[in-house]
Amino acid sequence: MSSPVRYAYYSIAASVLTLGLKFGAWSLTGSVGLLSDATESLVNLAAGMLALWALLVAVQPADDAHAYGHGKAEYFSSGAEGVLIIVAAGGIVWAAVGRFLDPQPLDRLGLGLVMALVASAVNWVTAQGMLRAAQRYDSITLEADARHLMTDVWTSVGLVAGLAVLLVAPPSWAVLDPIVAVVMAANIVCTGVGLVRRSMGGLMDKALPEAEMRAIHEAIRAVAGQDALYHGLRTRKSGPRRFVDFHLLLPGSTSVARSHALCDAVELSIVSRLPGTQVTIHVEPVEDPASFDGHAVGGACAGSGNCGSCPSGKG
């Protein structure tokens, strides 16, 4: 079993444990706030199972039908998780509205809050381990699942802090319970929307972040020279793998062997800065005006995000 997959199993185990604790806390107290917390744990469990599926698919090697590998399965998982989070928030609001209209006193609140805190501690430990693993394996699936668990931790802590007031407050303050639930729902929606946006970016082949683009430019110039001419620099990410391709302009008299050696050196320079990157370089003769076709290819070039630095002005 690969290491990233192992962490998905940890997430599922933690979700099952916290699910029991939180629904137990809700059954003891009748708090709609604790019900909302328990509902999010259901989403955590579903998200963990989606993450497991995505990682099992993503680690499969490239094949004839999937020449670029299976890494994009991770984006389906994180996007689906975002949608599940938003749906759960809607359910929380629905339950809170009913409690607004008919406030109810809460039973055995102290014990229920202790159980909720224990569940939060389990999620916190699991999330911290998954965040470290997400960084190590560059996995958006593990990161999304971990950040979801951390959102659950902070909303649970806020919930406990809010409901703890009811331990000493008069019965008329029972309306605080659905108010806390709605605040939690709003926070959960923000998390869900963020995950959906990141997943859509990956599925739509969004370019690598600005810092990584700078690293690629630096890597090319470190080998080909500060005045290197190139265009059509296109980047994308599929799970933990990055893909980079561009056109490198060299003197037409450069031999095939020399061009190949230079491209190999540029590739190694990029990979040394961004491990796990697959680089494709197309060499073109700098003397041929037809080589300056960056405006048609798209992507970045040797200039500052445009092709104006090329001699022909076309890039």
C-alpha positions as CSV (number, residue, x, y, z in Angstrom):
1,M,0.0,0.0,0.0
2,S,1.4,3.4,-1.0
3,S,1.9,6.0,1.8
4,P,-0.7,8.5,0.5
5,V,-3.3,5.8,0.5
6,R,-2.5,4.9,4.0
7,Y,-3.4,8.4,5.2
8,A,-6.8,8.2,3.6
9,Y,-7.5,5.1,5.7
10,Y,-6.5,7.1,8.8
11,S,-9.0,9.8,7.8
12,I,-11.8,7.2,7.4
13,A,-11.0,5.7,10.8
14,A,-11.0,9.1,12.5
15,S,-14.3,10.0,10.9
16,V,-16.0,6.8,12.1
17,L,-14.7,7.4,15.6
18,T,-15.8,11.1,15.7
19,L,-19.1,10.3,14.1
20,G,-20.0,8.0,17.0
21,L,-18.8,10.6,19.6
22,K,-20.7,13.5,18.0
23,F,-24.0,11.8,17.4
24,G,-23.7,10.5,20.9
25,A,-23.3,14.1,22.1
26,W,-26.4,15.2,20.1
27,S,-28.5,12.3,21.4
28,L,-27.6,13.2,25.0
29,T,-28.3,16.9,24.6
30,G,-30.8,17.4,21.8
31,S,-28.7,20.4,20.6
32,V,-29.1,21.4,17.0
33,G,-25.6,22.9,17.1
34,L,-24.2,19.5,18.1
35,L,-26.4,17.9,15.4
36,S,-24.8,20.2,12.8
37,D,-21.4,19.2,14.1
38,A,-22.3,15.5,13.8
39,T,-23.7,16.1,10.3
40,E,-20.3,17.5,9.2
41,S,-18.7,14.3,10.5
42,L,-20.9,12.4,8.0
43,V,-19.5,14.6,5.3
44,N,-16.0,13.9,6.7
45,L,-16.6,10.1,6.3
46,A,-17.9,10.5,2.8
47,A,-15.0,12.7,1.9
48,G,-12.5,10.3,3.3
49,M,-13.9,7.5,1.2
50,L,-13.8,9.7,-1.9
51,A,-10.2,10.6,-1.0
52,L,-9.3,6.9,-0.8
53,W,-10.9,6.2,-4.2
54,A,-9.1,9.1,-5.7
55,L,-5.7,8.2,-4.3
56,L,-6.1,4.5,-5.4
57,V,-6.8,5.7,-8.9
58,A,-4.2,8.5,-9.0
59,V,-1.3,6.3,-8.0
60,Q,-1.9,4.0,-11.0
61,P,0.9,4.4,-13.7
62,A,0.2,5.9,-17.1
63,D,-1.2,3.5,-19.7
64,D,-2.2,3.6,-23.4
65,A,-5.6,5.1,-22.6
66,H,-4.2,7.6,-20.0
67,A,-0.8,8.7,-21.3
68,Y,-0.5,11.5,-18.8
69,G,-1.4,9.3,-15.8
70,H,-4.4,9.3,-13.6
71,G,-3.6,12.2,-11.3
72,K,-6.7,14.2,-12.1
73,A,-8.8,11.8,-10.2
74,E,-7.7,13.8,-7.1
75,Y,-9.5,16.9,-8.4
76,F,-12.7,15.0,-8.7
77,S,-12.4,13.9,-5.1
78,S,-11.7,17.4,-3.7
79,G,-14.4,19.0,-5.9
80,A,-17.0,16.4,-4.7
81,E,-15.9,17.0,-1.1
82,G,-16.5,20.7,-1.6
83,V,-20.0,20.1,-2.9
84,L,-20.7,17.7,0.0
85,I,-19.6,20.4,2.5
86,I,-22.0,22.9,1.0
87,V,-24.9,20.4,1.0
88,A,-24.1,19.7,4.7
89,A,-24.2,23.4,5.5
90,G,-27.7,23.6,3.9
91,G,-28.9,20.8,6.1
92,I,-27.5,22.6,9.2
93,V,-29.4,25.8,8.3
94,W,-32.6,23.9,7.8
95,A,-32.3,22.3,11.2
96,A,-31.4,25.7,12.8
97,V,-34.5,27.4,11.3
98,G,-36.8,24.8,12.9
99,R,-35.0,25.4,16.3
100,F,-35.4,29.2,15.9
101,L,-39.1,28.8,15.5
102,D,-39.3,26.3,18.4
103,P,-36.4,26.7,20.9
104,Q,-35.9,23.7,23.1
105,P,-34.0,23.3,26.4
106,L,-30.8,21.2,26.2
107,D,-30.2,18.2,28.4
108,R,-26.9,16.9,29.8
109,L,-25.0,19.7,27.9
110,G,-21.8,19.4,29.9
111,L,-21.2,15.7,29.0
112,G,-22.2,16.4,25.4
113,L,-19.6,19.2,25.1
114,V,-16.9,17.0,26.6
115,M,-17.6,14.3,24.0
116,A,-17.5,17.0,21.2
117,L,-14.1,18.2,22.4
118,V,-12.7,14.6,22.4
119,A,-13.9,14.2,18.9
120,S,-12.2,17.5,17.9
121,A,-8.9,16.3,19.4
122,V,-9.1,13.1,17.3
123,N,-9.7,15.2,14.2
124,W,-6.9,17.6,15.1
125,V,-4.3,14.8,15.5
126,T,-5.4,13.2,12.2
127,A,-5.5,16.5,10.3
128,Q,-2.0,17.4,11.4
129,G,-0.6,14.1,10.2
130,M,-2.4,14.4,6.9
131,L,-1.2,18.0,6.3
132,R,2.4,16.8,6.7
133,A,1.7,13.9,4.3
134,A,0.0,16.2,1.8
135,Q,3.2,18.4,1.7
136,R,5.5,15.4,1.4
137,Y,3.5,13.8,-1.4
138,D,2.2,17.0,-3.0
139,S,-1.4,15.7,-2.9
140,I,-4.4,18.0,-3.2
141,T,-6.6,15.2,-2.0
142,L,-4.8,14.7,1.3
143,E,-4.6,18.5,1.7
144,A,-8.4,19.0,1.0
145,D,-9.3,16.2,3.4
146,A,-7.0,17.5,6.1
147,R,-8.2,21.1,5.8
148,H,-11.7,19.9,6.0
149,L,-10.9,18.1,9.2
150,M,-9.3,21.2,10.6
151,T,-12.4,23.2,9.7
152,D,-14.3,20.7,11.7
153,V,-12.0,21.2,14.6
154,W,-12.3,24.9,14.7
155,T,-16.1,24.9,14.2
156,S,-16.4,22.3,17.0
157,V,-14.3,24.4,19.3
158,G,-16.4,27.5,18.5
159,L,-19.6,25.5,19.0
160,V,-18.4,24.2,22.4
161,A,-17.5,27.8,23.4
162,G,-20.8,29.1,22.3
163,L,-22.9,26.4,23.9
164,A,-20.9,26.5,27.1
165,V,-22.6,29.8,27.8
166,L,-25.9,27.9,28.1
167,L,-24.6,26.0,31.1
168,V,-25.0,29.2,33.2
169,A,-27.4,31.2,31.0
170,P,-31.2,31.4,31.6
171,P,-33.5,29.2,29.5
172,S,-34.5,32.2,27.3
173,W,-31.0,32.0,25.9
174,A,-31.7,28.7,24.2
175,V,-32.0,30.6,20.9
176,L,-28.1,30.8,21.0
177,D,-28.0,27.1,19.9
178,P,-29.4,27.7,16.4
179,I,-27.5,30.9,16.1
180,V,-24.2,29.1,16.6
181,A,-25.4,26.4,14.1
182,V,-25.9,29.1,11.4
183,V,-22.5,30.7,12.0
184,M,-20.9,27.2,11.7
185,A,-22.8,26.6,8.4
186,A,-21.5,29.9,6.9
187,N,-17.9,28.9,7.8
188,I,-18.4,25.5,6.3
189,V,-19.8,27.0,3.0
190,C,-16.6,29.1,2.7
191,T,-14.5,25.9,3.0
192,G,-16.6,24.1,0.4
193,V,-16.5,26.9,-2.1
194,G,-12.7,27.1,-1.8
195,L,-12.3,23.4,-2.5
196,V,-14.6,23.5,-5.5
197,R,-12.7,26.5,-7.0
198,R,-9.3,24.8,-6.6
199,S,-10.6,21.6,-8.1
200,M,-12.1,23.4,-11.0
201,G,-8.7,25.1,-11.6
202,G,-7.0,21.7,-11.7
203,L,-9.6,20.2,-14.0
204,M,-9.3,23.2,-16.3
205,D,-5.5,22.9,-16.5
206,K,-4.9,26.2,-14.7
207,A,-1.2,27.3,-15.0
208,L,1.1,26.6,-12.1
209,P,1.3,29.3,-9.3
210,E,3.4,32.4,-9.9
211,A,6.2,31.3,-7.7
212,E,6.6,28.0,-9.6
213,M,6.5,29.9,-12.9
214,R,9.3,32.1,-11.7
215,A,11.3,29.0,-10.8
216,I,10.8,27.6,-14.3
217,H,12.0,30.9,-16.0
218,E,15.0,30.9,-13.7
219,A,15.8,27.2,-14.5
220,I,15.7,27.9,-18.3
221,R,17.9,30.9,-18.1
222,A,20.4,29.2,-15.7
223,V,21.2,26.8,-18.5
224,A,20.3,28.5,-21.8
225,G,21.5,31.9,-20.7
226,Q,19.9,35.1,-19.4
227,D,19.1,36.2,-23.0
228,A,17.5,32.8,-23.9
229,L,14.6,33.1,-26.3
230,Y,11.6,30.8,-25.7
231,H,7.8,31.1,-25.9
232,G,4.7,28.9,-25.6
233,L,5.6,28.1,-22.0
234,R,2.5,26.2,-20.9
235,T,2.1,24.5,-17.5
236,R,-0.5,22.5,-15.7
237,K,-0.7,20.1,-12.8
238,S,-2.3,16.7,-12.5
239,G,-2.4,15.5,-9.0
240,P,1.2,15.6,-7.7
241,R,2.7,15.7,-11.2
242,R,3.5,18.9,-13.1
243,F,3.7,19.2,-16.8
244,V,5.8,21.9,-18.6
245,D,6.2,22.4,-22.3
246,F,7.7,25.3,-24.4
247,H,9.5,26.3,-27.6
248,L,13.2,27.0,-27.3
249,L,14.7,29.2,-30.1
250,L,18.3,28.3,-31.0
251,P,20.6,29.2,-33.9
252,G,19.8,27.1,-37.0
253,S,23.4,25.9,-37.1
254,T,23.1,24.2,-33.8
255,S,23.5,20.4,-34.2
256,V,20.8,18.0,-33.2
257,A,23.2,16.5,-30.6
258,R,24.0,19.9,-29.1
259,S,20.3,20.8,-29.1
260,H,19.4,17.6,-27.4
261,A,22.1,18.0,-24.8
262,L,20.9,21.5,-24.0
263,C,17.3,20.4,-23.7
264,D,18.3,17.6,-21.3
265,A,20.2,20.2,-19.2
266,V,17.2,22.6,-19.1
267,E,14.9,19.7,-18.2
268,L,17.2,18.7,-15.3
269,S,17.4,22.3,-14.2
270,I,13.6,22.6,-14.0
271,V,13.2,19.2,-12.3
272,S,15.8,20.1,-9.7
273,R,13.6,23.1,-8.7
274,L,10.2,21.4,-9.2
275,P,10.6,17.6,-8.5
276,G,8.2,15.3,-10.4
277,T,7.9,17.6,-13.4
278,Q,7.6,16.2,-16.9
279,V,9.2,18.6,-19.4
280,T,8.7,18.7,-23.2
281,I,10.8,21.1,-25.3
282,H,10.4,21.9,-28.9
283,V,13.4,23.5,-30.6
284,E,13.0,26.1,-33.4
285,P,15.6,28.0,-35.5
286,V,15.8,31.6,-34.3
287,E,16.5,32.9,-37.9
288,D,13.2,31.7,-39.2
289,P,10.4,34.3,-38.7
290,A,7.9,31.5,-38.6
291,S,9.5,30.3,-35.4
292,F,8.1,33.3,-33.6
293,D,4.6,31.9,-33.2
294,G,4.1,32.4,-29.5
295,H,1.0,34.5,-30.2
296,A,-0.6,31.4,-31.8
297,V,0.7,28.8,-29.3
298,G,-0.2,30.8,-26.2
299,G,1.4,30.5,-22.8
300,A,4.3,32.6,-21.4
301,C,7.6,33.5,-23.0
302,A,11.0,34.8,-22.1
303,G,9.5,38.3,-21.4
304,S,7.3,39.3,-18.5
305,G,4.2,37.3,-19.4
306,N,4.1,38.5,-23.0
307,C,6.1,38.0,-26.2
308,G,7.2,41.6,-26.8
309,S,10.9,40.8,-26.0
310,C,11.4,38.7,-29.1
311,P,13.3,40.4,-32.0
312,S,10.3,40.2,-34.3
313,G,7.9,41.5,-31.8
314,K,5.7,38.5,-32.3
315,G,7.2,36.0,-29.9
